[in-house]
Amino acid sequence: MPLIKVQTSVSAPQKAEVESMLLGLSAKLAKHLGKPESYVMTAFEPGISMTFAGNTDPVCYIEIKSVGTMKPDQTEAMSQDFCQQINQTLGVPKNRIYIEFADAKGAMWGWNGSTFG
């Protein structure tokens, strides 16, 4: 049910580095939310035309969605953790990374022919 989706203007690194990044994000998201990693989905979309602050320097947008309520201390910790990882892996400066945290109602999240609500 948790999802972390990374969209960035930078080109994709080598496949092994992308897979390592996604596996790291998956494990960290499960830990931060206290949910089984078996439900976590990750997505990576590199090379997207994007602007931020009126220029096309490297930028990243991250969506984090989960069924339930994320508390402010959780989102603060995730912001620090994920900005650090994206900066190290993709070279995007932390001040050019936006993260959107979204709580989803169980009935609005489908899986396996049903919903979580």
Stockholm file with secondary structure:
# STOCKHOLM 1.0

chainA/1-117         MPLIKVQTSVSAPQKAEVESMLLGLSAKLAKHLGKPESYVMTAFEPGISMTFAGNTDPVCYIEIKSVGTMKPDQTEAMSQDFCQQINQTLGVPKNRIYIEFADAKGAMWGWNGSTFG
#=GR chainA/1-117 SS CCEEEEEESSCCCCHHHHHHHHHHHHHHHHHHHTCCGGGCEEEEECSCCCCBTTBCSSCEEEEEEEESCCCHHHHHHHHHHHHHHHHHHHCCCGGGEEEEEEEECGGGCEETTEECC
#=GC SS_cons         CCEEEEEESSCCCCHHHHHHHHHHHHHHHHHHHTCCGGGCEEEEECSCCCCBTTBCSSCEEEEEEEESCCCHHHHHHHHHHHHHHHHHHHCCCGGGEEEEEEEECGGGCEETTEECC
//
